[in-house]
Amino acid sequence: MTADPLQILKTVYGYDAFRGRQAEIVDHVVAGNNAFVLMPTGGGKSLCYQIPALARPGMGLVVSPLIALMADQVTALRQAGVKAAALNSDLPGEERRALWRDIFSGTLDLLYVAPETLLKPGVVERLGQTPLSLIAIDEAHCLSQWGHDFRPSYRQLDALVALFPDTPRMALTATADAPTRAEILTHLKIAESDAFIAGFDRPNIRYAIEEKDNPRRQLERFLEGHANESGIVYCLSKRKTEETAAWLCAKGYNALPYHGGMDKAAREANQTRFQREEAVVMVATIAFGMGIDKPDVRFVAHTDLPGSIEAYYQETGRAGRDGLPSDALMLYGYEDIALRSRFIEESDAPEQRKRMERQKLDTLLGLAETAGCRRQVLLSYFGDHCEPCGNCDTCAEPPQLFDGTIGAQKALSCIHRTGERFGQAYIVEVLLGAEDERITRFGHDRISTYGIGKEHDNRTWRAILRQLIAQRLINVDLAGHGGLSISEAGRQFLREKPALMLRAPRAPRAGRGKAPRKQAATALPETDRALFEALREKRMEIARTQNVPPYVIFHDRTLIELAAARPASHAAMARVPGVGEAKLERYGPAFLAVIAEHAG
């Protein structure tokens, strides 16, 4: 006997209607069908498997990659009155035995399990002894060997197809290009007709990408628009992570480091603080973030070039899961391009893999260097599309293009005549005709390209060289001292001299880099701000008492709705989106009392 999904949505989660393709997906799975679900982060992906699991007879089995993510989701579900638990390697013996008793007694609605735990001897067999409503594989892109986040244990999950042939299978992800999607469908034997592609657009995120000029000053300007808000700053190295976190603390931010080289207990303690406190800035390597459910992350900044478009999309997608305005900033320079290329070439991967990684890097550089709408380039990579968004830096302030054909020829000629062994700064100095002891010592003040580039300034020449590196006309010897050399494509360019349009660098301005919004809650009238802050304080007080993240009590969006509606009764509060029956009973009196104090 199945329950009504819409009734579950209202009573458990507090919403009157499904969003987007949620209803279509839920009905499809409740009817017993398999499903592949691609939905942007914050689009309500988890409801697509949670509601069918609650509607169908039996226990829902959810495969999830990280213990911290499972704990977060279980906590949120329990707050909503759902009987959920996680089976993982950290569970003490007696708790593990008690959990198995709950599983076999049929009292659990949802069980979360990591793939490594699920595949241990005997675990799948024991789960086969209890009726399952569905099997949901979250973060399913981890299954693809060509994806950016491949996990070998995920590849073994195709064994579930034969072990549970009559149980609906779901694969869910927010990040998968066409080859990755095809691989997931093939391995989990999900038909194309069971695939639901709900789009990739995150319209609430404002994308901005800047050339590195003064990275710390650029980051500081960006963060000025996000005082007292939570966010993530990604760095490429462990050392830079530590140094950036310390610098931000000195600047007055509540910043914490997170990277794989830290002591496990310290790393987990920092993650817990990020999830349970307000206005924490996590400075992290890519080791941090997968599955982070914190909905009020207001910004994500990359101080270095990410590894691919998929990585960039997933990492920026950790901002604004609640749908409120959020910002993403990426800084990059020619050193980043060279370093990423070096990672690819020095890896032990087969040539086919290296070729794909080079293509992914080229696509990411295309996003960085585009003169058009960032969102259009980003979405087109995934086979999606949109009109010019008006919510990215290039839409707000379109960059200027110039004919860089002669400049490129001069730069390549200068690299050739100086012996193809000097770095960017030296090449620029020669082009500008600088009076420098090294230039004189090497005799480069007497070559034909000395001083032939005075039509451009230092910043423009750096931009030209960076774009030539991005277009693979120049190679960088990062293993040595960053020496520039001409690639085969660059030599062909010199022979054929085709036209080449380049982006002019933006002139530095005091205000550039600042986020356009001061707070996500600015949509609130001034008269509701004090109540909103009071509701946040009450939420934090309750969260600390229960030792849970504040957002599992209510999201910011729900508090904004409460501040605007000012309900005076349980019945009125029940009509506010995000207030389900369990939360109304548990927290209604406390929040109604705060609202009553601000009446009139």
ABEGO torsion letter per residue (X at the ends): XBBBAAAAAAAAAGBABBBEAAAAAAAAAAAGBBBBBBBBBGAGAAAAAAAAAAABBEBBBBBBABAAAAAAAAAAAAAAGBBBBBBBAABBAAAAAAAAAAAAAGABABBBBBAAAAABBGAAAAAAABBBABBBBBGAAAABAABAABBAAAAAAAAAAAABAABBBBBBBABBBAAAAAAAAAAAGBBAAABBBAEABBAABBBBBBBBABAAAAAAAAAAAABGBBBBBBBABAAAAAAAAAAAAAAGBBBBBBBAABBAAAAAAAAAAAAABBGBBBBBBAABGBGBABAABABBBBABBBABAAAAAAAAAABGAAGBBBBBBBBBBAAAAAAAAAAAAABABBAAAAAAAAAAAAAAAAAAABABBAAAAAAAAAGBBBBBAGABAAAABBBBBBBAAAAAAAAAAAAAAAGGABBAAAAAAAAAGBBBAAAAAAGAAABAABGAAAABBAAAAAAAAAAAAAAGABBBBAABAGBBBBBAAAAAAAAAGBBBBBBBBBBBBAABGBBABABAAAABBAAAAAAAAAAAAAAAAAAAAAGBBAAAABBAAAAAAAAAAGBABAAAAAABBGBBAAAAAAAAAAAAAAAAAABX
